[in-house]
Every structure is written in structure tokens, then in C-alpha cells.
Amino acid sequence: MEKDIVNIGKSVVIKGELNGSEDLTIEGHVEGTIQLREHVLTIGPNGRIKAQVFAKSVDRARRGDRQRHGHRQGRHPRRRVG
């Protein structure tokens, strides 16, 4: 079974609280709080985060990295990213 992954595009700006029950990839800009608790947050090469983050893990994709299912960099559970 394939896992759902939600993407926030690079032209999207979110200010406030973001809650989810799916893995999330952010290419845009998010300020505030991100709560994914049991899910993975991936910050894409264009993503900008200024938020308190609660996630199973936080991964940072660098420019030039190819995103592949199962390939994750830098796991930081419940870490503030900003």
C-alpha cells in the first residue's frame, strides 16, 4: 500500500497552526506551529520554516537531492526548526 504524502508548493505561505495526520513535504514558507506527531515532515530545497515542529522526524532535502520514497536525511524527532 502506498503512503499518502501531502506537498505544500513553493508559492504557498502559511502563517499560524498546521496540523496533519499524513507525511508532509514543504516547499513553501510556513511560520507558526506544525504538528504531525506520528508523521514525517520533509523540508524541500525551497522550503522555509520558522515554526515549532512536532513530528516523528524532520528531514531536510538539499538542492540537487532526488527525493525517493524511503530516502530521508537528518532525523530530528520533536525538534524546533526555525
C-alpha positions in Angstrom: 0.0 0.0 0.0 1.4 3.4 -1.0 1.6 6.1 1.7 0.0 9.5 1.2 2.3 12.4 1.1 1.0 16.0 1.1 3.0 18.7 -0.7 2.9 22.5 0.1 4.2 24.2 -3.1 6.9 26.8 -3.2 4.4 29.7 -3.8 2.4 28.9 -0.7 2.7 30.9 2.5 1.1 29.6 5.7 1.1 31.6 9.0 -0.4 30.0 12.1 -1.0 26.4 13.1 -0.7 23.5 10.7 -2.0 20.0 11.9 -1.9 16.8 9.9 -2.1 13.1 10.0 -0.1 12.4 6.9 3.6 12.8 5.9 4.2 16.3 4.6 6.7 18.0 2.3 7.0 21.7 2.4 8.5 23.7 -0.5 6.8 27.0 0.5 7.0 29.1 3.6 5.5 28.2 7.0 5.5 30.3 10.2 3.9 29.2 13.5 3.4 25.6 14.7 3.5 22.4 12.7 2.0 19.3 14.4 2.4 16.0 12.6 3.1 13.9 15.8 3.4 10.4 14.2 4.3 11.5 10.7 7.4 12.7 8.8 8.0 16.4 7.8 10.3 16.9 4.8 11.5 20.4 4.2 12.2 20.7 0.5 15.1 22.6 -1.1 12.9 25.7 -1.5 11.1 25.3 1.9 11.5 27.9 4.6 10.3 27.1 8.1 10.0 29.4 11.1 8.0 27.2 13.3 7.8 25.0 16.4 7.6 21.5 14.9 6.3 18.3 16.5 6.8 15.3 14.1 8.0 11.8 14.1 11.0 13.0 12.2 12.1 16.1 10.3 14.1 15.7 7.1 15.9 18.4 5.1 16.2 17.9 1.3 19.0 19.8 -0.2 19.1 21.3 -3.7 20.1 18.6 -6.2 18.9 15.8 -4.0 16.4 13.5 -5.6 13.5 12.7 -3.3 12.9 9.0 -3.2 10.5 7.1 -1.1 12.4 5.7 1.9 15.4 8.1 1.4 15.5 10.5 4.3 18.2 12.8 5.7 18.7 14.0 9.2 16.1 12.6 11.5 15.3 15.0 14.4 12.2 13.9 16.4 10.3 16.8 18.1 12.8 19.4 17.1 12.2 23.1 16.8 13.1 24.2 13.3 13.4 27.8 12.5 
